[in-house]
Amino acid sequence: MNGLSTLLIVVGLFLAGGIYSFVKQKMPKSLIVLLSIAAGMCLVAGVMRLEVWS
């Protein structure tokens, strides 16, 4: 695995865990949507980097 790909995937998973926590705490929907977008972008970028440069 490439270092940057691994980092992006780990950050994406960390943000996904944050989404679950924020939903349980009933945080504002806009913050949850923003975290969802950021998590999705990190995960997709990490996986795409693995696929393209492997």
N, CA, C and O atoms as a Tripos MOL2 file, in Angstrom:
@<TRIPOS>MOLECULE
protein
  216   215    54     0     0
PROTEIN
NO_CHARGES

@<TRIPOS>ATOM
      1 N           0.8380   -1.1990    0.0000 N.3       1 MET1
      2 CA          0.0000    0.0000    0.0000 C.3       1 MET1
      3 C           0.8690    1.2440    0.0000 C.2       1 MET1
      4 O           1.9480    1.2810    0.5920 O.2       1 MET1
      5 N           0.3810    2.2240   -0.6600 N.am      2 ASN2
      6 CA          1.0600    3.5010   -0.6950 C.3       2 ASN2
      7 C           0.7400    4.2760    0.5890 C.2       2 ASN2
      8 O          -0.3720    4.1820    1.1090 O.2       2 ASN2
      9 N           1.7000    5.0300    1.0920 N.am      3 GLY3
     10 CA          1.5070    5.7480    2.3550 C.3       3 GLY3
     11 C           0.3670    6.7430    2.3230 C.2       3 GLY3
     12 O          -0.4240    6.8210    3.2640 O.2       3 GLY3
     13 N           0.2780    7.5140    1.2290 N.am      4 LEU4
     14 CA         -0.7800    8.5210    1.1420 C.3       4 LEU4
     15 C          -2.1460    7.8730    1.0150 C.2       4 LEU4
     16 O          -3.1170    8.3550    1.5990 O.2       4 LEU4
     17 N          -2.2330    6.7870    0.2610 N.am      5 SER5
     18 CA         -3.5030    6.0660    0.1290 C.3       5 SER5
     19 C          -3.9670    5.5590    1.4880 C.2       5 SER5
     20 O          -5.1400    5.6860    1.8400 O.2       5 SER5
     21 N          -3.0510    4.9920    2.2390 N.am      6 THR6
     22 CA         -3.3760    4.4850    3.5660 C.3       6 THR6
     23 C          -3.8620    5.6120    4.4600 C.2       6 THR6
     24 O          -4.8460    5.4530    5.1820 O.2       6 THR6
     25 N          -3.1870    6.7360    4.4160 N.am      7 LEU7
     26 CA         -3.5670    7.8860    5.2330 C.3       7 LEU7
     27 C          -4.9590    8.3850    4.8680 C.2       7 LEU7
     28 O          -5.7620    8.6800    5.7530 O.2       7 LEU7
     29 N          -5.2520    8.4820    3.5770 N.am      8 LEU8
     30 CA         -6.5700    8.9460    3.1450 C.3       8 LEU8
     31 C          -7.6740    7.9950    3.6040 C.2       8 LEU8
     32 O          -8.7380    8.4360    4.0390 O.2       8 LEU8
     33 N          -7.4220    6.7060    3.5060 N.am      9 ILE9
     34 CA         -8.4250    5.7290    3.9280 C.3       9 ILE9
     35 C          -8.6370    5.7910    5.4390 C.2       9 ILE9
     36 O          -9.7750    5.7210    5.9040 O.2       9 ILE9
     37 N          -7.5710    5.9190    6.2000 N.am     10 VAL10
     38 CA         -7.6920    6.0050    7.6640 C.3      10 VAL10
     39 C          -8.4500    7.2640    8.0670 C.2      10 VAL10
     40 O          -9.3100    7.2130    8.9460 O.2      10 VAL10
     41 N          -8.1410    8.3950    7.4350 N.am     11 VAL11
     42 CA         -8.8470    9.6500    7.7480 C.3      11 VAL11
     43 C         -10.3250    9.5170    7.3750 C.2      11 VAL11
     44 O         -11.1970    9.9760    8.1130 O.2      11 VAL11
     45 N         -10.6070    8.8910    6.2300 N.am     12 GLY12
     46 CA        -11.9990    8.6830    5.8210 C.3      12 GLY12
     47 C         -12.7670    7.8500    6.8190 C.2      12 GLY12
     48 O         -13.9100    8.1660    7.1520 O.2      12 GLY12
     49 N         -12.1460    6.7830    7.3020 N.am     13 LEU13
     50 CA        -12.8070    5.9380    8.2990 C.3      13 LEU13
     51 C         -12.9850    6.6670    9.6250 C.2      13 LEU13
     52 O         -13.9980    6.4890   10.3010 O.2      13 LEU13
     53 N         -12.0030    7.4870   10.0010 N.am     14 PHE14
     54 CA        -12.1130    8.2910   11.2180 C.3      14 PHE14
     55 C         -13.2930    9.2630   11.1130 C.2      14 PHE14
     56 O         -14.0630    9.4180   12.0610 O.2      14 PHE14
     57 N         -13.4270    9.9120    9.9550 N.am     15 LEU15
     58 CA        -14.5430   10.8300    9.7530 C.3      15 LEU15
     59 C         -15.8810   10.0900    9.7500 C.2      15 LEU15
     60 O         -16.8820   10.6080   10.2430 O.2      15 LEU15
     61 N         -15.8930    8.8880    9.1960 N.am     16 ALA16
     62 CA        -17.1270    8.0900    9.1970 C.3      16 ALA16
     63 C         -17.5390    7.7580   10.6340 C.2      16 ALA16
     64 O         -18.7270    7.7840   10.9560 O.2      16 ALA16
     65 N         -16.5810    7.4510   11.4870 N.am     17 GLY17
     66 CA        -16.8810    7.2290   12.9030 C.3      17 GLY17
     67 C         -17.4000    8.4840   13.5670 C.2      17 GLY17
     68 O         -18.2730    8.4170   14.4330 O.2      17 GLY17
     69 N         -16.8700    9.6310   13.1690 N.am     18 GLY18
     70 CA        -17.3470   10.9110   13.6940 C.3      18 GLY18
     71 C         -18.7890   11.1880   13.2970 C.2      18 GLY18
     72 O         -19.5540   11.7660   14.0700 O.2      18 GLY18
     73 N         -19.1600   10.7700   12.0830 N.am     19 ILE19
     74 CA        -20.5390   10.9510   11.6240 C.3      19 ILE19
     75 C         -21.4910   10.1980   12.5420 C.2      19 ILE19
     76 O         -22.5050   10.7400   12.9800 O.2      19 ILE19
     77 N         -21.1560    8.9490   12.8270 N.am     20 TYR20
     78 CA        -21.9980    8.1250   13.7030 C.3      20 TYR20
     79 C         -22.1460    8.7860   15.0780 C.2      20 TYR20
     80 O         -23.2410    8.8350   15.6390 O.2      20 TYR20
     81 N         -21.0410    9.2880   15.6070 N.am     21 SER21
     82 CA        -21.0620    9.9420   16.9130 C.3      21 SER21
     83 C         -21.9100   11.2120   16.8850 C.2      21 SER21
     84 O         -22.6800   11.4700   17.8100 O.2      21 SER21
     85 N         -21.7680   12.0000   15.8250 N.am     22 PHE22
     86 CA        -22.5230   13.2540   15.7310 C.3      22 PHE22
     87 C         -24.0130   12.9930   15.5730 C.2      22 PHE22
     88 O         -24.8310   13.7490   16.0970 O.2      22 PHE22
     89 N         -24.3780   11.9310   14.8560 N.am     23 VAL23
     90 CA        -25.8000   11.5890   14.7080 C.3      23 VAL23
     91 C         -26.3710   11.2010   16.0680 C.2      23 VAL23
     92 O         -27.4850   11.6030   16.4040 O.2      23 VAL23
     93 N         -25.6240   10.4220   16.8590 N.am     24 LYS24
     94 CA        -26.0960   10.0220   18.1820 C.3      24 LYS24
     95 C         -26.2590   11.2180   19.1070 C.2      24 LYS24
     96 O         -27.1440   11.2250   19.9620 O.2      24 LYS24
     97 N         -25.4030   12.2430   18.9430 N.am     25 GLN25
     98 CA        -25.4640   13.4260   19.8030 C.3      25 GLN25
     99 C         -26.4360   14.4730   19.2770 C.2      25 GLN25
    100 O         -26.5960   15.5350   19.8780 O.2      25 GLN25
    101 N         -27.0920   14.1690   18.1420 N.am     26 LYS26
    102 CA        -28.0660   15.0850   17.5260 C.3      26 LYS26
    103 C         -27.4440   16.4400   17.1910 C.2      26 LYS26
    104 O         -28.0060   17.4910   17.5000 O.2      26 LYS26
    105 N         -26.2860   16.3950   16.5590 N.am     27 MET27
    106 CA        -25.6130   17.6140   16.1010 C.3      27 MET27
    107 C         -26.3620   18.1720   14.8860 C.2      27 MET27
    108 O         -27.2060   17.4800   14.3180 O.2      27 MET27
    109 N         -26.0680   19.4100   14.4810 N.am     28 PRO28
    110 CA        -26.7600   20.0010   13.3280 C.3      28 PRO28
    111 C         -26.5510   19.1690   12.0540 C.2      28 PRO28
    112 O         -25.4740   18.6210   11.8170 O.2      28 PRO28
    113 N         -27.6020   19.0940   11.2530 N.am     29 LYS29
    114 CA        -27.5610   18.2940   10.0200 C.3      29 LYS29
    115 C         -26.4870   18.7930    9.0560 C.2      29 LYS29
    116 O         -25.8660   17.9880    8.3610 O.2      29 LYS29
    117 N         -26.2600   20.0900    9.0020 N.am     30 SER30
    118 CA        -25.2650   20.6260    8.0640 C.3      30 SER30
    119 C         -23.8660   20.1100    8.3960 C.2      30 SER30
    120 O         -23.0780   19.8400    7.4900 O.2      30 SER30
    121 N         -23.5550   19.9740    9.6610 N.am     31 LEU31
    122 CA        -22.2520   19.4430   10.0770 C.3      31 LEU31
    123 C         -22.1220   17.9710    9.7120 C.2      31 LEU31
    124 O         -21.0550   17.5200    9.2960 O.2      31 LEU31
    125 N         -23.2070   17.2270    9.8670 N.am     32 ILE32
    126 CA        -23.2020   15.8070    9.5210 C.3      32 ILE32
    127 C         -23.0230   15.6370    8.0170 C.2      32 ILE32
    128 O         -22.2790   14.7590    7.5790 O.2      32 ILE32
    129 N         -23.6980   16.4690    7.2190 N.am     33 VAL33
    130 CA        -23.5540   16.3940    5.7610 C.3      33 VAL33
    131 C         -22.1280   16.7470    5.3560 C.2      33 VAL33
    132 O         -21.5540   16.0870    4.4900 O.2      33 VAL33
    133 N         -21.5590   17.7600    5.9570 N.am     34 LEU34
    134 CA        -20.1860   18.1560    5.6440 C.3      34 LEU34
    135 C         -19.2000   17.0380    5.9720 C.2      34 LEU34
    136 O         -18.3010   16.7540    5.1810 O.2      34 LEU34
    137 N         -19.3600   16.4080    7.1200 N.am     35 LEU35
    138 CA        -18.5010   15.2880    7.4780 C.3      35 LEU35
    139 C         -18.6970   14.1010    6.5390 C.2      35 LEU35
    140 O         -17.7350   13.4080    6.2100 O.2      35 LEU35
    141 N         -19.9250   13.8640    6.1100 N.am     36 SER36
    142 CA        -20.1930   12.7720    5.1800 C.3      36 SER36
    143 C         -19.4850   12.9990    3.8540 C.2      36 SER36
    144 O         -18.8930   12.0750    3.2960 O.2      36 SER36
    145 N         -19.5440   14.2080    3.3560 N.am     37 ILE37
    146 CA        -18.8710   14.5340    2.0990 C.3      37 ILE37
    147 C         -17.3640   14.3800    2.2470 C.2      37 ILE37
    148 O         -16.7090   13.8130    1.3720 O.2      37 ILE37
    149 N         -16.8130   14.8780    3.3420 N.am     38 ALA38
    150 CA        -15.3630   14.7790    3.5620 C.3      38 ALA38
    151 C         -14.9280   13.3220    3.6900 C.2      38 ALA38
    152 O         -13.9040   12.9320    3.1290 O.2      38 ALA38
    153 N         -15.6910   12.5180    4.4180 N.am     39 ALA39
    154 CA        -15.3440   11.1050    4.5720 C.3      39 ALA39
    155 C         -15.4030   10.3910    3.2320 C.2      39 ALA39
    156 O         -14.5100    9.6140    2.8960 O.2      39 ALA39
    157 N         -16.4410   10.6510    2.4810 N.am     40 GLY40
    158 CA        -16.5780   10.0280    1.1660 C.3      40 GLY40
    159 C         -15.4460   10.4060    0.2330 C.2      40 GLY40
    160 O         -14.9140    9.5550   -0.4800 O.2      40 GLY40
    161 N         -15.0770   11.6720    0.2320 N.am     41 MET41
    162 CA        -13.9860   12.1240   -0.6420 C.3      41 MET41
    163 C         -12.6620   11.4770   -0.2510 C.2      41 MET41
    164 O         -11.8950   11.0670   -1.1220 O.2      41 MET41
    165 N         -12.3860   11.3820    1.0370 N.am     42 CYS42
    166 CA        -11.1360   10.7630    1.4920 C.3      42 CYS42
    167 C         -11.0910    9.2870    1.1210 C.2      42 CYS42
    168 O         -10.0750    8.7960    0.6290 O.2      42 CYS42
    169 N         -12.1880    8.5820    1.3560 N.am     43 LEU43
    170 CA        -12.2180    7.1520    1.0450 C.3      43 LEU43
    171 C         -12.0830    6.9040   -0.4580 C.2      43 LEU43
    172 O         -11.3310    6.0250   -0.8810 O.2      43 LEU43
    173 N         -12.8060    7.6740   -1.2560 N.am     44 VAL44
    174 CA        -12.7350    7.4920   -2.7100 C.3      44 VAL44
    175 C         -11.3440    7.8430   -3.2260 C.2      44 VAL44
    176 O         -10.7990    7.1280   -4.0670 O.2      44 VAL44
    177 N         -10.7670    8.9280   -2.7370 N.am     45 ALA45
    178 CA         -9.4280    9.3160   -3.1800 C.3      45 ALA45
    179 C          -8.3930    8.2520   -2.7990 C.2      45 ALA45
    180 O          -7.5060    7.9430   -3.5950 O.2      45 ALA45
    181 N          -8.4960    7.7020   -1.6160 N.am     46 GLY46
    182 CA         -7.5610    6.6630   -1.1800 C.3      46 GLY46
    183 C          -7.6750    5.4120   -2.0140 C.2      46 GLY46
    184 O          -6.6660    4.8340   -2.4160 O.2      46 GLY46
    185 N          -8.9100    4.9840   -2.2800 N.am     47 VAL47
    186 CA         -9.1150    3.7740   -3.0760 C.3      47 VAL47
    187 C          -8.6980    4.0030   -4.5230 C.2      47 VAL47
    188 O          -8.0910    3.1300   -5.1430 O.2      47 VAL47
    189 N          -9.0160    5.1600   -5.0520 N.am     48 MET48
    190 CA         -8.6310    5.4660   -6.4500 C.3      48 MET48
    191 C          -7.1130    5.4910   -6.5890 C.2      48 MET48
    192 O          -6.5690    5.0100   -7.5830 O.2      48 MET48
    193 N          -6.4350    6.0470   -5.5990 N.am     49 ARG49
    194 CA         -4.9690    6.0620   -5.6420 C.3      49 ARG49
    195 C          -4.4020    4.6450   -5.6290 C.2      49 ARG49
    196 O          -3.4190    4.3570   -6.3110 O.2      49 ARG49
    197 N          -5.0250    3.7670   -4.8510 N.am     50 LEU50
    198 CA         -4.5670    2.3720   -4.8150 C.3      50 LEU50
    199 C          -4.7700    1.6960   -6.1600 C.2      50 LEU50
    200 O          -3.9060    0.9510   -6.6220 O.2      50 LEU50
    201 N          -5.9160    1.9550   -6.7930 N.am     51 GLU51
    202 CA         -6.2410    1.3150   -8.0640 C.3      51 GLU51
    203 C          -5.3930    1.8550   -9.2060 C.2      51 GLU51
    204 O          -4.9190    1.0880  -10.0430 O.2      51 GLU51
    205 N          -5.2000    3.1530   -9.2450 N.am     52 VAL52
    206 CA         -4.5110    3.7810  -10.3780 C.3      52 VAL52
    207 C          -3.0160    3.5430  -10.3250 C.2      52 VAL52
    208 O          -2.4090    3.2280  -11.3490 O.2      52 VAL52
    209 N          -2.4140    3.6830   -9.1680 N.am     53 TRP53
    210 CA         -0.9500    3.6100   -9.0840 C.3      53 TRP53
    211 C          -0.4130    2.2490   -8.6550 C.2      53 TRP53
    212 O           0.7880    2.1150   -8.4170 O.2      53 TRP53
    213 N          -1.2610    1.2490   -8.5520 N.am     54 SER54
    214 CA         -0.7770   -0.0860   -8.1750 C.3      54 SER54
    215 C          -0.2750   -0.8370   -9.3840 C.2      54 SER54
    216 O           0.1710   -1.9780   -9.2610 O.2      54 SER54
@<TRIPOS>BOND
     1     1     2 1
     2     2     3 1
     3     3     4 2
     4     3     5 am
     5     5     6 1
     6     6     7 1
     7     7     8 2
     8     7     9 am
     9     9    10 1
    10    10    11 1
    11    11    12 2
    12    11    13 am
    13    13    14 1
    14    14    15 1
    15    15    16 2
    16    15    17 am
    17    17    18 1
    18    18    19 1
    19    19    20 2
    20    19    21 am
    21    21    22 1
    22    22    23 1
    23    23    24 2
    24    23    25 am
    25    25    26 1
    26    26    27 1
    27    27    28 2
    28    27    29 am
    29    29    30 1
    30    30    31 1
    31    31    32 2
    32    31    33 am
    33    33    34 1
    34    34    35 1
    35    35    36 2
    36    35    37 am
    37    37    38 1
    38    38    39 1
    39    39    40 2
    40    39    41 am
    41    41    42 1
    42    42    43 1
    43    43    44 2
    44    43    45 am
    45    45    46 1
    46    46    47 1
    47    47    48 2
    48    47    49 am
    49    49    50 1
    50    50    51 1
    51    51    52 2
    52    51    53 am
    53    53    54 1
    54    54    55 1
    55    55    56 2
    56    55    57 am
    57    57    58 1
    58    58    59 1
    59    59    60 2
    60    59    61 am
    61    61    62 1
    62    62    63 1
    63    63    64 2
    64    63    65 am
    65    65    66 1
    66    66    67 1
    67    67    68 2
    68    67    69 am
    69    69    70 1
    70    70    71 1
    71    71    72 2
    72    71    73 am
    73    73    74 1
    74    74    75 1
    75    75    76 2
    76    75    77 am
    77    77    78 1
    78    78    79 1
    79    79    80 2
    80    79    81 am
    81    81    82 1
    82    82    83 1
    83    83    84 2
    84    83    85 am
    85    85    86 1
    86    86    87 1
    87    87    88 2
    88    87    89 am
    89    89    90 1
    90    90    91 1
    91    91    92 2
    92    91    93 am
    93    93    94 1
    94    94    95 1
    95    95    96 2
    96    95    97 am
    97    97    98 1
    98    98    99 1
    99    99   100 2
   100    99   101 am
   101   101   102 1
   102   102   103 1
   103   103   104 2
   104   103   105 am
   105   105   106 1
   106   106   107 1
   107   107   108 2
   108   107   109 am
   109   109   110 1
   110   110   111 1
   111   111   112 2
   112   111   113 am
   113   113   114 1
   114   114   115 1
   115   115   116 2
   116   115   117 am
   117   117   118 1
   118   118   119 1
   119   119   120 2
   120   119   121 am
   121   121   122 1
   122   122   123 1
   123   123   124 2
   124   123   125 am
   125   125   126 1
   126   126   127 1
   127   127   128 2
   128   127   129 am
   129   129   130 1
   130   130   131 1
   131   131   132 2
   132   131   133 am
   133   133   134 1
   134   134   135 1
   135   135   136 2
   136   135   137 am
   137   137   138 1
   138   138   139 1
   139   139   140 2
   140   139   141 am
   141   141   142 1
   142   142   143 1
   143   143   144 2
   144   143   145 am
   145   145   146 1
   146   146   147 1
   147   147   148 2
   148   147   149 am
   149   149   150 1
   150   150   151 1
   151   151   152 2
   152   151   153 am
   153   153   154 1
   154   154   155 1
   155   155   156 2
   156   155   157 am
   157   157   158 1
   158   158   159 1
   159   159   160 2
   160   159   161 am
   161   161   162 1
   162   162   163 1
   163   163   164 2
   164   163   165 am
   165   165   166 1
   166   166   167 1
   167   167   168 2
   168   167   169 am
   169   169   170 1
   170   170   171 1
   171   171   172 2
   172   171   173 am
   173   173   174 1
   174   174   175 1
   175   175   176 2
   176   175   177 am
   177   177   178 1
   178   178   179 1
   179   179   180 2
   180   179   181 am
   181   181   182 1
   182   182   183 1
   183   183   184 2
   184   183   185 am
   185   185   186 1
   186   186   187 1
   187   187   188 2
   188   187   189 am
   189   189   190 1
   190   190   191 1
   191   191   192 2
   192   191   193 am
   193   193   194 1
   194   194   195 1
   195   195   196 2
   196   195   197 am
   197   197   198 1
   198   198   199 1
   199   199   200 2
   200   199   201 am
   201   201   202 1
   202   202   203 1
   203   203   204 2
   204   203   205 am
   205   205   206 1
   206   206   207 1
   207   207   208 2
   208   207   209 am
   209   209   210 1
   210   210   211 1
   211   211   212 2
   212   211   213 am
   213   213   214 1
   214   214   215 1
   215   215   216 2
@<TRIPOS>SUBSTRUCTURE
     1 MET1         2 RESIDUE 1 A MET
     2 ASN2         6 RESIDUE 1 A ASN
     3 GLY3        10 RESIDUE 1 A GLY
     4 LEU4        14 RESIDUE 1 A LEU
     5 SER5        18 RESIDUE 1 A SER
     6 THR6        22 RESIDUE 1 A THR
     7 LEU7        26 RESIDUE 1 A LEU
     8 LEU8        30 RESIDUE 1 A LEU
     9 ILE9        34 RESIDUE 1 A ILE
    10 VAL10       38 RESIDUE 1 A VAL
    11 VAL11       42 RESIDUE 1 A VAL
    12 GLY12       46 RESIDUE 1 A GLY
    13 LEU13       50 RESIDUE 1 A LEU
    14 PHE14       54 RESIDUE 1 A PHE
    15 LEU15       58 RESIDUE 1 A LEU
    16 ALA16       62 RESIDUE 1 A ALA
    17 GLY17       66 RESIDUE 1 A GLY
    18 GLY18       70 RESIDUE 1 A GLY
    19 ILE19       74 RESIDUE 1 A ILE
    20 TYR20       78 RESIDUE 1 A TYR
    21 SER21       82 RESIDUE 1 A SER
    22 PHE22       86 RESIDUE 1 A PHE
    23 VAL23       90 RESIDUE 1 A VAL
    24 LYS24       94 RESIDUE 1 A LYS
    25 GLN25       98 RESIDUE 1 A GLN
    26 LYS26      102 RESIDUE 1 A LYS
    27 MET27      106 RESIDUE 1 A MET
    28 PRO28      110 RESIDUE 1 A PRO
    29 LYS29      114 RESIDUE 1 A LYS
    30 SER30      118 RESIDUE 1 A SER
    31 LEU31      122 RESIDUE 1 A LEU
    32 ILE32      126 RESIDUE 1 A ILE
    33 VAL33      130 RESIDUE 1 A VAL
    34 LEU34      134 RESIDUE 1 A LEU
    35 LEU35      138 RESIDUE 1 A LEU
    36 SER36      142 RESIDUE 1 A SER
    37 ILE37      146 RESIDUE 1 A ILE
    38 ALA38      150 RESIDUE 1 A ALA
    39 ALA39      154 RESIDUE 1 A ALA
    40 GLY40      158 RESIDUE 1 A GLY
    41 MET41      162 RESIDUE 1 A MET
    42 CYS42      166 RESIDUE 1 A CYS
    43 LEU43      170 RESIDUE 1 A LEU
    44 VAL44      174 RESIDUE 1 A VAL
    45 ALA45      178 RESIDUE 1 A ALA
    46 GLY46      182 RESIDUE 1 A GLY
    47 VAL47      186 RESIDUE 1 A VAL
    48 MET48      190 RESIDUE 1 A MET
    49 ARG49      194 RESIDUE 1 A ARG
    50 LEU50      198 RESIDUE 1 A LEU
    51 GLU51      202 RESIDUE 1 A GLU
    52 VAL52      206 RESIDUE 1 A VAL
    53 TRP53      210 RESIDUE 1 A TRP
    54 SER54      214 RESIDUE 1 A SER
